Amino acid sequence: MATAFRRVGGRLVAGFDAEEVEVVLHVLRLTRDFVAPERPGSGDPFLDLVAGLGEDVDPEEPSDPALARLLPPASRDDDEQAREFRRLTEHGLRTRKAATIATAVAALEEAEPPEVSLDDAGAHALAVALTDVRLILGERLGLRTDEDSERLHDQLEAALAGEAELDPATAQQMAYYDFLSWVQESITTVMLEGDGPAVV
């Protein structure tokens, strides 16, 4: 059973068993592959930047609704402006998102259950990466408002109590969303405490 993050010295520490760590790693890796640019990088940051300004780099809004939520248009009223902005920025944005998720994955891969210990950079990367994960899961589950999230939580609780039936795939997505929301809230709460007294 996972326990919330707390600050121990200069690190954020939580209790996770090996299966819980693997769940987080699994969805992070899927998300990294989902958001990564279709054209791989060359390894040269300057060449990648120049190539990212080309005419053929994802100028249209993504057709997948989840990716469209992660990469919204710059303008809903001016299609030409939105396309131009997407042409100039989308490759870099997707690259940065994938890199942040990769940092979170690397930090979690060093975990030694039943403890997860992150430095501030790893914790920040994980908190940011989980935003993208939750947006994708939220889109798949049809979540748009706080009321939708509350409904999801109530449905999941009812299913776990045997009071309702859910499609197994939907139930798994809901359980992941609920768990990852808790993980992100736990990390964010500790990070917002800033320089408060550390647990020793």
N, C-alpha and C positions, 0 to 999 in steps of 0.2 A: 504494500500500500504506500503510495507516494506521500512524502511529507513536504511541506512548503519550503521554499528557499528562505534562507536567512544569511545575514552577513557574518562571516567568521574571519576575523582579521581583514585581509584585503581581497577575499574571495566570496562568491555566493555559493552556498552549499545547500543541497537538498537531498532527501532520501528517495531513491528510485530503484526498483528491482530491475534485473536485466531485461525482462520482457517489456517493461514500461519504457526503458531507454530505447529498445529496438522499435517500439511503436513510433516514438518521436523521430528517430532516425529514418524510418521507412517513409513517413509522410514528407519529411524534409527533402529526402533524395528525389522522391516523385515530383515535388514542387520545383526543385532545382532544375530537373530535366524539362519540366513543363515550361518554365519561364525563360530558359536559356535561349539566346538568339539562334536562329536556324543556321546561320553561317558561322562556323567556328572561328575563333580568334587566331591570329598568326603568331602570337607571343610577343609581338612588338607593339607596345601601347600606342605609338604614334601612327603606325600603319593601320592599326585597328580603328583609330579615331577617324582617319581620312577615309578608310573604306566604309565606315559607318555613315558617311555623308553621301553615299552613292544613291543613285536613283532607284535601285532595286531592293532597298532594305525596308521591307514591310511597310509600304506607304499606306496601306488600307487598314481600317480598324479590324482587329482580329474577329474571326467568325465565331470562335468559341466564347460563349458568354462569360465564363470564368476568367479567361485571359483578357477579355474586354474590360472587366471590372478592375483587373490589375493595371491595365494600360489604357485608361479612359482618354477620350479625345480632348484636345486642348480647347476646342470650341464645338458646341452643339449647333451653332447657328451658321457657321461658315465652314463648309466642307473643304474648300480649297486650303484655307488656313490650317484646318485640322490635319489634312494630309501632309502639308509641308512641315508642320511641327513634328508630326510622327516620323517623317522621313529623316529629320535632323536629330531626333532624340531617342527614338525607340530602341535602336540597337544598343546604345550606351546604357539606357535604363534597364533593359533586360540583362545586360552584362553585369551591371552593378547588383541587381537583385540576385542573380545566380551566384555572384561572388560572396555576397552576404550570407546566403544560405550555405555555401560551401564552408565558410568560416564557422557557422553554427554546427554543421555536421562534424567538422574536424574537432571542435571543442567537445562535443558529446562522445565522439569515438574514443577520447582519452578517459572517459568516465570509468570508474571502477565500482560498479554496483556492489553493495546497496547505497553508495554515495555518488552524487554528482557534484563536482566542484569546478566552478567556472571563474575565470578572471573577468574583469569588467568588460573587456573587449568581446569575449565569448558570450557573456550574458547579454550584452547589447545586441550582438548579432542574432542570438536566439530569439530575443524579444521582437526584433524587427522581422525576422524570417517567419515567425509564427503569425504575424499580421497577414502575410501573403498566403500562408497555409489556410488560415481561417477564412479569408476572403474566397478562396477556391472552394473549400468545403461548404461555406455559407451559400455560395451560388448553386452548388449541386443540390443543396437541401432547400433552396427557395427562401432563404432568410433575407429579409429586407429591412426589418424594423426590430426594435427591442421586444415588441410583442411576439414577433416570430421566434425570437430566441427563447423567450419564456415558454412559448408553446412547445418548442422542441424539447426543452428541459423537462417539462411536465410529461410529454409523451414518452420520453426515454425512461423517466422514473416509473411511469405506469407499466411499461414493458418489462423493466427489471423486476417489478413487484408481481408480475404475472397477471396484471389487471388489463392488459391490452396486448394486441399482436402487432408486430412490425415486420416488414420485409427484412430478412437478415442483412442484406447489403446496406439498406437504409439505416438499420439499427447500428451497424458498425460505424458508418459515417457519423451518425449522431453521437455515438460514444466517443469517437475520436475528437469531434468538435468540442464536446463538453470538457473532455480531459485537457485538450490543448488550450482551451480558453482559461482553464484554471491554472495551468502551467504559466501561461503568459501573464496573467494577473499576479501570480506569485512573484515572478521575476520583476515585473514592473514596480510592484509595491516596494520591494527592497531597494531597487535602484532609485526610486523617488525619495526614499528616506535620506539619500545623500550621505553626508558625513556624520550621521547619527552614531550613537554608541555601538561598537561592534560586539558581537557575541564571542566570548572567549572560553 
